[in-house]
Amino acid sequence: MKFLLDTCTFLWLAADADEVPSRVRDLCADETNELYLSAVSAWEIAVKHRLGRLPLPAPPARFVLEEREALGSLALPLDEESALHLLRLPLLHRDPFDRMLVCQALVHGLAILTPDTLVAQYPARVVW
């Protein structure tokens, strides 16, 4: 299967946090699955770090790259089709980063690994 990591999921996996259920850890460790980290998540991490709301053990540019590679995750760029898909989503979630992740998941046929119940209200497949 193909999975898109929500930003919080990526951060929790990088920190080996207890918030990630064993089922999700198993899916991420399964080499037959493809994991993706969106450029949108990198952007969100950079913004929140700059605002002082997200302390990191390394600068965001290094942290994101190293942790993405450590997880065996592929980078998913933000493409025009995904950006324009935003117009087709109902406004169920106010977080622009999460809404764009939903668009990318829908356009690219990815399931989102997220605990966010608001994201689960969209037609994208959510696994947690």
N, CA and C atoms as an extended XYZ file, in Angstrom:
384
Properties=species:S:1:pos:R:3:atomname:S:1:resname:S:1:resid:I:1 pbc="F F F"
N         0.834       -1.189        0.000 N   MET     1
C         0.000        0.000        0.000 CA  MET     1
C         0.872        1.244        0.000 C   MET     1
N         0.228        2.346       -0.338 N   LYS     2
C         0.912        3.632       -0.356 CA  LYS     2
C         0.308        4.529        0.725 C   LYS     2
N         1.166        5.069        1.576 N   PHE     3
C         0.720        5.873        2.700 CA  PHE     3
C         1.370        7.249        2.693 C   PHE     3
N         0.565        8.240        3.051 N   LEU     4
C         1.051        9.598        3.239 CA  LEU     4
C         1.104        9.858        4.741 C   LEU     4
N         2.267       10.248        5.228 N   LEU     5
C         2.428       10.537        6.648 CA  LEU     5
C         1.871       11.922        6.961 C   LEU     5
N         0.964       11.989        7.916 N   ASP     6
C         0.555       13.291        8.427 CA  ASP     6
C         1.775       13.875        9.135 C   ASP     6
N         1.838       15.180        9.240 N   THR     7
C         2.991       15.830        9.851 CA  THR     7
C         3.196       15.354       11.280 C   THR     7
N         2.119       15.272       12.059 N   CYS     8
C         2.270       14.822       13.446 CA  CYS     8
C         2.753       13.378       13.502 C   CYS     8
N         2.294       12.555       12.594 N   THR     9
C         2.735       11.158       12.560 CA  THR     9
C         4.221       11.088       12.265 C   THR     9
N         4.678       11.858       11.293 N   PHE    10
C         6.103       11.914       10.969 CA  PHE    10
C         6.922       12.345       12.182 C   PHE    10
N         6.482       13.404       12.856 N   LEU    11
C         7.219       13.905       14.017 CA  LEU    11
C         7.230       12.887       15.151 C   LEU    11
N         6.111       12.225       15.381 N   TRP    12
C         6.049       11.219       16.441 CA  TRP    12
C         6.912       10.013       16.110 C   TRP    12
N         6.910        9.584       14.854 N   LEU    13
C         7.773        8.469       14.463 CA  LEU    13
C         9.241        8.847       14.624 C   LEU    13
N         9.589       10.061       14.250 N   ALA    14
C        10.971       10.528       14.380 CA  ALA    14
C        11.407       10.554       15.839 C   ALA    14
N        10.472       10.865       16.734 N   ALA    15
C        10.775       10.945       18.163 CA  ALA    15
C        10.540        9.621       18.884 C   ALA    15
N        10.105        8.605       18.140 N   ASP    16
C         9.765        7.309       18.728 CA  ASP    16
C         8.755        7.485       19.861 C   ASP    16
N         7.760        8.315       19.627 N   ALA    17
C         6.763        8.664       20.631 CA  ALA    17
C         5.712        7.565       20.796 C   ALA    17
N         5.184        7.494       21.990 N   ASP    18
C         4.169        6.487       22.316 CA  ASP    18
C         2.834        6.729       21.612 C   ASP    18
N         2.624        7.923       21.075 N   GLU    19
C         1.356        8.245       20.420 CA  GLU    19
C         1.093        7.393       19.178 C   GLU    19
N         2.134        6.843       18.596 N   VAL    20
C         1.962        6.049       17.370 CA  VAL    20
C         1.615        4.609       17.748 C   VAL    20
N         0.433        4.143       17.353 N   PRO    21
C         0.050        2.763       17.672 CA  PRO    21
C         0.939        1.740       16.956 C   PRO    21
N         1.017        0.571       17.541 N   SER    22
C         1.875       -0.475       16.976 CA  SER    22
C         1.440       -0.832       15.553 C   SER    22
N         0.153       -0.778       15.271 N   ARG    23
C        -0.342       -1.084       13.916 CA  ARG    23
C         0.289       -0.131       12.893 C   ARG    23
N         0.345        1.145       13.229 N   VAL    24
C         0.917        2.142       12.319 CA  VAL    24
C         2.425        1.927       12.205 C   VAL    24
N         3.079        1.642       13.317 N   ARG    25
C         4.521        1.357       13.285 CA  ARG    25
C         4.815        0.161       12.373 C   ARG    25
N         3.953       -0.877       12.473 N   ASP    26
C         4.138       -2.069       11.637 CA  ASP    26
C         3.963       -1.733       10.153 C   ASP    26
N         2.970       -0.922        9.836 N   LEU    27
C         2.758       -0.522        8.445 CA  LEU    27
C         3.962        0.252        7.908 C   LEU    27
N         4.531        1.105        8.747 N   CYS    28
C         5.685        1.905        8.329 CA  CYS    28
C         6.940        1.043        8.179 C   CYS    28
N         7.045        0.026        8.989 N   ALA    29
C         8.221       -0.846        8.943 CA  ALA    29
C         8.139       -1.873        7.813 C   ALA    29
N         6.948       -2.129        7.307 N   ASP    30
C         6.741       -3.107        6.241 CA  ASP    30
C         7.309       -2.550        4.929 C   ASP    30
N         8.356       -3.152        4.442 N   GLU    31
C         9.037       -2.654        3.246 CA  GLU    31
C         8.240       -2.823        1.962 C   GLU    31
N         7.134       -3.565        2.018 N   THR    32
C         6.283       -3.670        0.834 CA  THR    32
C         5.365       -2.449        0.700 C   THR    32
N         5.262       -1.665        1.763 N   ASN    33
C         4.481       -0.424        1.715 CA  ASN    33
C         5.369        0.729        1.282 C   ASN    33
N         4.760        1.706        0.627 N   GLU    34
C         5.471        2.925        0.247 CA  GLU    34
C         5.004        4.050        1.160 C   GLU    34
N         5.956        4.724        1.788 N   LEU    35
C         5.661        5.864        2.650 CA  LEU    35
C         6.052        7.142        1.938 C   LEU    35
N         5.221        8.164        2.089 N   TYR    36
C         5.503        9.463        1.492 CA  TYR    36
C         5.409       10.543        2.566 C   TYR    36
N         6.306       11.496        2.465 N   LEU    37
C         6.231       12.703        3.279 CA  LEU    37
C         6.079       13.858        2.302 C   LEU    37
N         5.026       14.612        2.481 N   SER    38
C         4.729       15.712        1.576 CA  SER    38
C         5.623       16.920        1.828 C   SER    38
N         5.887       17.648        0.759 N   ALA    39
C         6.553       18.943        0.883 CA  ALA    39
C         5.719       19.871        1.766 C   ALA    39
N         4.422       19.642        1.814 N   VAL    40
C         3.534       20.423        2.671 CA  VAL    40
C         3.901       20.216        4.142 C   VAL    40
N         4.237       18.995        4.515 N   SER    41
C         4.662       18.721        5.891 CA  SER    41
C         5.994       19.396        6.195 C   SER    41
N         6.907       19.366        5.234 N   ALA    42
C         8.186       20.058        5.422 CA  ALA    42
C         7.949       21.552        5.619 C   ALA    42
N         7.042       22.102        4.843 N   TRP    43
C         6.680       23.515        4.952 CA  TRP    43
C         6.074       23.806        6.332 C   TRP    43
N         5.143       22.943        6.770 N   GLU    44
C         4.511       23.118        8.075 CA  GLU    44
C         5.542       23.070        9.200 C   GLU    44
N         6.463       22.118        9.116 N   ILE    45
C         7.518       21.997       10.126 CA  ILE    45
C         8.380       23.252       10.143 C   ILE    45
N         8.763       23.737        8.974 N   ALA    46
C         9.598       24.940        8.887 CA  ALA    46
C         8.876       26.159        9.469 C   ALA    46
N         7.594       26.314        9.138 N   VAL    47
C         6.815       27.454        9.629 CA  VAL    47
C         6.692       27.404       11.151 C   VAL    47
N         6.305       26.253       11.666 N   LYS    48
C         6.103       26.140       13.116 CA  LYS    48
C         7.424       26.266       13.879 C   LYS    48
N         8.485       25.762       13.299 N   HIS    49
C         9.798       25.907       13.934 CA  HIS    49
C        10.207       27.384       13.970 C   HIS    49
N        10.030       28.066       12.866 N   ARG    50
C        10.377       29.493       12.777 CA  ARG    50
C         9.590       30.317       13.789 C   ARG    50
N         8.330       29.934       14.011 N   LEU    51
C         7.474       30.652       14.964 CA  LEU    51
C         7.777       30.287       16.415 C   LEU    51
N         8.690       29.332       16.611 N   GLY    52
C         9.039       28.924       17.961 CA  GLY    52
C         8.060       27.942       18.581 C   GLY    52
N         7.158       27.388       17.771 N   ARG    53
C         6.149       26.449       18.270 CA  ARG    53
C         6.556       24.989       18.109 C   ARG    53
N         7.699       24.748       17.461 N   LEU    54
C         8.142       23.374       17.242 CA  LEU    54
C         9.654       23.278       17.432 C   LEU    54
N        10.081       22.963       18.652 N   PRO    55
C        11.520       22.769       18.851 CA  PRO    55
C        11.960       21.467       18.181 C   PRO    55
N        13.118       21.501       17.569 N   LEU    56
C        13.666       20.325       16.881 CA  LEU    56
C        15.111       20.116       17.333 C   LEU    56
N        15.594       18.885       17.257 N   PRO    57
C        16.977       18.614       17.645 CA  PRO    57
C        18.011       19.071       16.613 C   PRO    57
N        17.548       19.484       15.448 N   ALA    58
C        18.431       19.942       14.365 CA  ALA    58
C        17.644       20.961       13.541 C   ALA    58
N        18.326       21.765       12.729 N   PRO    59
C        17.598       22.690       11.850 CA  PRO    59
C        16.610       21.920       10.965 C   PRO    59
N        15.460       22.519       10.662 N   PRO    60
C        14.438       21.811        9.883 CA  PRO    60
C        14.941       21.194        8.584 C   PRO    60
N        15.803       21.893        7.850 N   ALA    61
C        16.281       21.354        6.566 CA  ALA    61
C        17.014       20.033        6.770 C   ALA    61
N        17.799       19.944        7.803 N   ARG    62
C        18.525       18.702        8.083 CA  ARG    62
C        17.615       17.671        8.734 C   ARG    62
N        16.814       18.119        9.697 N   PHE    63
C        15.927       17.210       10.434 CA  PHE    63
C        14.976       16.473        9.501 C   PHE    63
N        14.270       17.213        8.654 N   VAL    64
C        13.280       16.592        7.769 CA  VAL    64
C        13.943       15.587        6.833 C   VAL    64
N        15.015       15.982        6.199 N   LEU    65
C        15.704       15.082        5.262 CA  LEU    65
C        16.196       13.818        5.961 C   LEU    65
N        16.886       13.984        7.073 N   GLU    66
C        17.458       12.821        7.774 CA  GLU    66
C        16.379       11.895        8.316 C   GLU    66
N        15.342       12.458        8.911 N   GLU    67
C        14.283       11.615        9.489 CA  GLU    67
C        13.433       10.965        8.400 C   GLU    67
N        13.203       11.681        7.300 N   ARG    68
C        12.455       11.090        6.183 CA  ARG    68
C        13.217        9.899        5.630 C   ARG    68
N        14.517       10.070        5.441 N   GLU    69
C        15.334        8.971        4.925 CA  GLU    69
C        15.418        7.820        5.922 C   GLU    69
N        15.519        8.131        7.214 N   ALA    70
C        15.581        7.086        8.242 CA  ALA    70
C        14.308        6.243        8.253 C   ALA    70
N        13.182        6.862        7.934 N   LEU    71
C        11.911        6.138        7.872 CA  LEU    71
C        11.722        5.408        6.546 C   LEU    71
N        12.602        5.661        5.607 N   GLY    72
C        12.456        5.051        4.286 CA  GLY    72
C        11.308        5.668        3.509 C   GLY    72
N        11.027        6.926        3.797 N   SER    73
C         9.920        7.627        3.165 CA  SER    73
C        10.400        8.406        1.947 C   SER    73
N         9.545        8.476        0.950 N   LEU    74
C         9.835        9.231       -0.265 CA  LEU    74
C         9.281       10.648       -0.137 C   LEU    74
N         9.918       11.592       -0.784 N   ALA    75
C         9.432       12.968       -0.795 CA  ALA    75
C         8.297       13.085       -1.812 C   ALA    75
N         7.223       13.750       -1.415 N   LEU    76
C         6.095       13.988       -2.312 CA  LEU    76
C         5.974       15.487       -2.547 C   LEU    76
N         6.338       15.951       -3.750 N   PRO    77
C         6.226       17.385       -4.040 CA  PRO    77
C         4.764       17.816       -4.110 C   PRO    77
N         4.539       19.095       -3.939 N   LEU    78
C         3.193       19.640       -4.103 CA  LEU    78
C         3.008       19.968       -5.581 C   LEU    78
N         2.021       19.346       -6.188 N   ASP    79
C         1.780       19.522       -7.611 CA  ASP    79
C         0.524       20.367       -7.845 C   ASP    79
N         0.422       20.877       -9.034 N   GLU    80
C        -0.690       21.755       -9.410 CA  GLU    80
C        -2.046       21.072       -9.254 C   GLU    80
N        -2.155       19.834       -9.682 N   GLU    81
C        -3.443       19.135       -9.596 CA  GLU    81
C        -3.910       19.026       -8.149 C   GLU    81
N        -2.985       18.700       -7.254 N   SER    82
C        -3.347       18.603       -5.831 CA  SER    82
C        -3.747       19.963       -5.282 C   SER    82
N        -3.012       21.003       -5.637 N   ALA    83
C        -3.326       22.343       -5.151 CA  ALA    83
C        -4.714       22.782       -5.606 C   ALA    83
N        -5.052       22.510       -6.843 N   LEU    84
C        -6.352       22.910       -7.374 CA  LEU    84
C        -7.495       22.033       -6.867 C   LEU    84
N        -7.160       20.830       -6.414 N   HIS    85
C        -8.178       19.934       -5.858 CA  HIS    85
C        -8.792       20.538       -4.585 C   HIS    85
N        -8.086       21.463       -3.969 N   LEU    86
C        -8.574       22.136       -2.771 CA  LEU    86
C        -9.954       22.747       -2.989 C   LEU    86
N       -10.212       23.215       -4.191 N   LEU    87
C       -11.501       23.827       -4.500 CA  LEU    87
C       -12.653       22.833       -4.442 C   LEU    87
N       -12.349       21.553       -4.486 N   ARG    88
C       -13.382       20.520       -4.482 CA  ARG    88
C       -13.683       20.001       -3.077 C   ARG    88
N       -12.878       20.422       -2.088 N   LEU    89
C       -13.081       19.939       -0.721 CA  LEU    89
C       -14.048       20.832        0.041 C   LEU    89
N       -14.942       20.227        0.818 N   PRO    90
C       -15.740       21.045        1.724 CA  PRO    90
C       -14.838       21.566        2.845 C   PRO    90
N       -15.216       22.654        3.454 N   LEU    91
C       -14.399       23.265        4.493 CA  LEU    91
C       -14.706       22.611        5.847 C   LEU    91
N       -14.270       21.375        6.007 N   LEU    92
C       -14.494       20.643        7.253 CA  LEU    92
C       -13.359       20.870        8.243 C   LEU    92
N       -12.210       21.172        7.736 N   HIS    93
C       -11.004       21.301        8.554 CA  HIS    93
C       -10.399       22.669        8.251 C   HIS    93
N       -10.087       23.428        9.275 N   ARG    94
C        -9.564       24.785        9.075 CA  ARG    94
C        -8.056       24.812        8.835 C   ARG    94
N        -7.356       23.736        9.143 N   ASP    95
C        -5.901       23.708        9.004 CA  ASP    95
C        -5.519       23.573        7.529 C   ASP    95
N        -4.888       24.599        6.947 N   PRO    96
C        -4.571       24.546        5.515 CA  PRO    96
C        -3.568       23.442        5.169 C   PRO    96
N        -2.672       23.118        6.092 N   PHE    97
C        -1.701       22.056        5.825 CA  PHE    97
C        -2.410       20.703        5.725 C   PHE    97
N        -3.301       20.425        6.664 N   ASP    98
C        -4.032       19.156        6.628 CA  ASP    98
C        -4.938       19.061        5.411 C   ASP    98
N        -5.560       20.163        5.035 N   ARG    99
C        -6.428       20.141        3.855 CA  ARG    99
C        -5.623       19.818        2.595 C   ARG    99
N        -4.420       20.352        2.503 N   MET   100
C        -3.597       20.071        1.324 CA  MET   100
C        -3.122       18.613        1.344 C   MET   100
N        -2.825       18.079        2.526 N   LEU   101
C        -2.454       16.668        2.598 CA  LEU   101
C        -3.608       15.784        2.124 C   LEU   101
N        -4.828       16.158        2.477 N   VAL   102
C        -6.001       15.416        2.007 CA  VAL   102
C        -6.061       15.475        0.483 C   VAL   102
N        -5.845       16.647       -0.084 N   CYS   103
C        -5.859       16.784       -1.546 CA  CYS   103
C        -4.811       15.882       -2.188 C   CYS   103
N        -3.615       15.889       -1.646 N   GLN   104
C        -2.560       15.041       -2.209 CA  GLN   104
C        -2.924       13.562       -2.094 C   GLN   104
N        -3.483       13.175       -0.967 N   ALA   105
C        -3.872       11.773       -0.790 CA  ALA   105
C        -4.924       11.379       -1.828 C   ALA   105
N        -5.898       12.241       -2.037 N   LEU   106
C        -6.953       11.937       -3.002 CA  LEU   106
C        -6.411       11.869       -4.430 C   LEU   106
N        -5.610       12.838       -4.807 N   VAL   107
C        -5.090       12.903       -6.173 CA  VAL   107
C        -4.131       11.746       -6.463 C   VAL   107
N        -3.329       11.362       -5.473 N   HIS   108
C        -2.284       10.351       -5.699 CA  HIS   108
C        -2.666        8.961       -5.191 C   HIS   108
N        -3.891        8.791       -4.721 N   GLY   109
C        -4.347        7.478       -4.276 CA  GLY   109
C        -3.610        6.958       -3.061 C   GLY   109
N        -3.380        7.823       -2.091 N   LEU   110
C        -2.646        7.455       -0.878 CA  LEU   110
C        -3.592        7.414        0.313 C   LEU   110
N        -3.331        6.519        1.240 N   ALA   111
C        -4.026        6.519        2.527 CA  ALA   111
C        -3.203        7.386        3.474 C   ALA   111
N        -3.876        8.157        4.319 N   ILE   112
C        -3.180        9.044        5.245 CA  ILE   112
C        -3.037        8.366        6.598 C   ILE   112
N        -1.824        8.359        7.117 N   LEU   113
C        -1.577        7.850        8.465 CA  LEU   113
C        -1.713        9.021        9.426 C   LEU   113
N        -2.889        9.119       10.060 N   THR   114
C        -3.168       10.252       10.942 CA  THR   114
C        -4.175        9.889       12.019 C   THR   114
N        -4.015       10.497       13.203 N   PRO   115
C        -5.025       10.335       14.250 CA  PRO   115
C        -6.112       11.408       14.170 C   PRO   115
N        -6.005       12.318       13.218 N   ASP   116
C        -6.877       13.488       13.126 CA  ASP   116
C        -8.277       13.083       12.667 C   ASP   116
N        -9.243       13.192       13.565 N   THR   117
C       -10.615       12.798       13.245 CA  THR   117
C       -11.273       13.739       12.236 C   THR   117
N       -10.801       14.983       12.164 N   LEU   118
C       -11.341       15.898       11.156 CA  LEU   118
C       -10.900       15.487        9.759 C   LEU   118
N        -9.671       15.040        9.623 N   VAL   119
C        -9.179       14.553        8.330 CA  VAL   119
C        -9.997       13.337        7.896 C   VAL   119
N       -10.379       12.518        8.855 N   ALA   120
C       -11.149       11.305        8.550 CA  ALA   120
C       -12.537       11.611        7.997 C   ALA   120
N       -13.001       12.845        8.113 N   GLN   121
C       -14.312       13.211        7.568 CA  GLN   121
C       -14.278       13.422        6.054 C   GLN   121
N       -13.083       13.545        5.509 N   TYR   122
C       -12.941       13.699        4.054 CA  TYR   122
C       -12.958       12.326        3.389 C   TYR   122
N       -13.131       12.276        2.072 N   PRO   123
C       -13.214       10.971        1.391 CA  PRO   123
C       -11.862       10.256        1.236 C   PRO   123
N       -10.779       10.832        1.690 N   ALA   124
C        -9.488       10.132        1.629 CA  ALA   124
C        -9.476        9.006        2.645 C   ALA   124
N        -8.774        7.939        2.319 N   ARG   125
C        -8.654        6.811        3.253 CA  ARG   125
C        -7.715        7.205        4.391 C   ARG   125
N        -8.156        6.983        5.618 N   VAL   126
C        -7.363        7.285        6.805 CA  VAL   126
C        -7.094        5.997        7.557 C   VAL   126
N        -5.860        5.821        7.977 N   VAL   127
C        -5.480        4.650        8.761 CA  VAL   127
C        -4.869        5.143       10.058 C   VAL   127
N        -5.331        4.571       11.161 N   TRP   128
C        -4.727        4.847       12.461 CA  TRP   128
C        -4.988        3.738       13.387 C   TRP   128
